[in-house]
Amino acid sequence: YTYDYIGDLYREKIMRTEAIKRYEIAAEYFKKEKNTDSYACALRDIGREYAQMDSLSHALNILIIADSVAANKTKNIEVTASINNALGNIYAMQNKYDKAEKYLLKALLTGREKMPDYVALIDLYTASNSINKAKELLSKIPQDTPQYTCSIKYLYYQIYNAEENYKEALVNLEEYVNMVDSIVYADSQSKILDIESKYN
């Protein structure tokens, strides 16, 4: 687990090669201890890092192994959903839209945290010029869920932009940027208050 967490820290610092090394060591230990869920997740993380380095075919090979491990040996739907999401994103990066859609829809149906799958699918549909599919999917996202509001504004911007409806695209982009600015400001104010209270 320590190697896995160190890998996460390297990933946050965009030190991909170092992150991969730690994830690989973590994967070896997880496999040895027959910790299937963590093994599959470590493989997923390795695959994601290779994808970020544009080694898509290598990333895909690793994620196919992760998918096989998860499909045969885990009952944790969150693990399989996250692997399906990663596979879908890599196929989308390769412009293999049918395969990408298949995996992202599987992720959307099985996982509890659905927003990453909605975002990835709408990205896919706008990239493949399937705007009606993107609109239909966006209408299915719960519009009154506060934690989705910011992402929904960005997705509306994306769809309007793809339709060349630039006026509506700009309105939604501005609202999205204002929300992000507010969140960043609130977060920084919270950190300042925390530091002040510790000092006091």
C-alpha positions in Angstrom: 0.0 0.0 0.0 2.9 2.4 0.8 4.3 1.9 -2.7 0.9 2.5 -4.2 0.5 5.8 -2.2 4.0 6.9 -3.2 3.0 6.2 -6.8 0.0 8.5 -6.3 2.2 11.2 -5.0 4.5 11.0 -8.0 1.5 11.0 -10.3 0.3 14.3 -8.6 3.7 15.8 -9.3 3.5 14.5 -12.9 6.6 12.3 -12.5 5.1 9.5 -14.5 8.1 7.1 -14.8 8.6 7.2 -11.0 4.9 6.7 -10.5 4.9 3.6 -12.8 7.9 2.1 -10.9 6.0 2.4 -7.6 2.8 1.0 -9.0 4.6 -1.9 -10.5 6.2 -2.8 -7.1 2.8 -2.4 -5.5 1.2 -4.7 -8.1 3.8 -7.4 -7.5 3.1 -7.4 -3.8 -0.6 -7.3 -4.2 -0.4 -10.3 -6.6 1.8 -12.2 -4.3 -0.6 -11.6 -1.4 -3.6 -12.5 -3.6 -5.1 -9.1 -3.0 -7.0 -9.1 -6.3 -8.8 -5.8 -6.0 -5.7 -3.8 -5.2 -3.7 -5.8 -7.8 -6.2 -4.9 -10.5 -6.2 -1.2 -9.4 -2.4 -1.0 -9.4 -2.5 -2.4 -13.0 -5.1 0.2 -13.9 -2.9 3.0 -12.5 0.1 1.7 -14.5 -2.0 1.7 -17.6 -3.3 5.3 -16.9 0.3 6.6 -16.5 1.4 5.0 -19.8 -1.6 6.5 -21.5 -0.6 9.9 -20.2 2.8 9.3 -21.7 1.2 8.5 -25.1 2.2 4.8 -24.9 -1.4 3.9 -25.7 -0.8 0.4 -27.0 1.3 -0.5 -23.9 -1.4 1.1 -21.7 -4.1 -0.9 -23.4 -2.2 -4.2 -22.9 -1.9 -3.6 -19.2 -5.5 -2.5 -18.8 -6.7 -5.6 -20.7 -4.8 -7.7 -18.0 -6.4 -5.6 -15.3 -9.8 -6.1 -16.8 -9.3 -9.9 -17.0 -8.1 -10.0 -13.4 -11.1 -8.0 -12.2 -13.6 -9.9 -14.3 -12.5 -13.3 -13.0 -11.5 -12.7 -9.4 -13.4 -9.7 -7.9 -16.9 -8.9 -6.9 -16.1 -5.3 -6.3 -18.1 -3.4 -8.9 -16.2 -0.1 -8.2 -13.0 -1.8 -9.3 -14.5 -3.1 -12.5 -16.2 0.2 -13.2 -12.9 2.2 -12.8 -11.1 -0.3 -15.1 -13.9 0.0 -17.7 -13.7 3.8 -17.5 -9.9 3.6 -18.1 -10.3 1.2 -21.0 -13.0 3.4 -22.5 -10.8 6.5 -22.3 -7.8 4.8 -23.9 -10.0 3.5 -26.8 -11.3 7.1 -27.2 -7.7 8.4 -27.3 -7.1 5.9 -30.1 -10.3 7.1 -31.9 -11.8 3.6 -31.6 -15.2 5.2 -30.7 -17.4 2.0 -30.7 -15.1 0.2 -28.3 -14.7 3.3 -26.1 -18.5 3.7 -25.9 -19.0 0.0 -25.0 -16.6 0.2 -22.0 -17.8 3.6 -20.8 -21.4 2.5 -20.9 -20.4 -0.6 -18.8 -18.7 1.7 -16.3 -21.7 4.0 -16.1 -24.1 1.1 -15.5 -22.0 -0.5 -12.7 -20.1 2.2 -10.8 -21.5 4.4 -8.0 -19.5 7.5 -9.0 -21.1 8.2 -12.4 -19.9 11.7 -13.2 -16.5 10.7 -14.7 -18.3 8.3 -17.0 -20.9 10.9 -18.0 -18.0 13.3 -18.8 -16.0 10.7 -20.7 -19.1 9.7 -22.8 -20.1 13.2 -23.6 -16.5 14.0 -24.6 -16.6 10.9 -26.8 -19.9 11.9 -28.4 -18.8 15.4 -29.2 -15.5 14.2 -30.6 -17.3 11.7 -32.8 -19.9 14.3 -33.9 -22.8 12.4 -32.2 -24.3 15.6 -30.7 -27.8 14.1 -30.2 -26.4 11.3 -28.1 -24.4 13.8 -26.0 -27.5 15.9 -25.4 -29.6 12.8 -24.5 -27.0 11.6 -22.0 -26.6 15.1 -20.5 -30.4 15.3 -19.9 -30.1 12.1 -17.8 -27.6 13.6 -15.4 -29.4 14.7 -12.2 -29.5 18.5 -12.8 -30.3 19.4 -9.2 -27.4 17.6 -7.6 -25.0 20.3 -6.3 -21.8 18.4 -6.8 -22.6 18.0 -10.5 -23.5 21.6 -11.2 -20.0 22.8 -12.2 -19.4 19.8 -14.5 -22.9 20.1 -16.1 -22.1 23.8 -17.0 -18.9 22.7 -18.7 -20.7 19.9 -20.6 -23.3 22.3 -21.9 -20.5 24.6 -23.0 -18.9 21.6 -24.8 -22.1 20.6 -26.6 -23.0 24.1 -27.6 -19.5 24.7 -28.9 -19.6 21.5 -31.0 -22.9 22.7 -32.4 -21.3 26.1 -33.2 -23.9 27.8 -31.0 -21.2 30.1 -29.7 -23.4 32.5 -27.8 -24.8 29.7 -25.5 -21.4 28.1 -25.4 -19.9 31.4 -24.0 -22.7 31.8 -21.4 -22.1 28.3 -20.0 -18.3 28.7 -20.1 -18.5 32.0 -18.2 -20.8 30.4 -15.6 -18.5 27.4 -15.3 -15.4 29.7 -14.9 -17.2 31.7 -12.2 -18.1 28.6 -10.3 -14.5 27.3 -10.5 -13.2 30.7 -9.3 -15.6 30.6 -6.4 -14.6 27.1 -5.4 -10.9 28.0 -5.6 -11.5 31.2 -3.5 -13.5 29.4 -0.9 -10.9 26.7 -0.6 -8.1 29.2 -0.2 -10.1 31.1 2.4 -10.7 27.9 4.3 -6.9 27.2 4.3 -6.1 30.7 5.5 -8.6 30.3 8.4 -7.1 26.9 9.3 -3.6 28.4 9.3 -4.8 31.3 11.5 -6.5 29.1 14.0 -3.4 26.9 14.3 -1.3 30.0 14.8 -3.7 31.4 17.4 
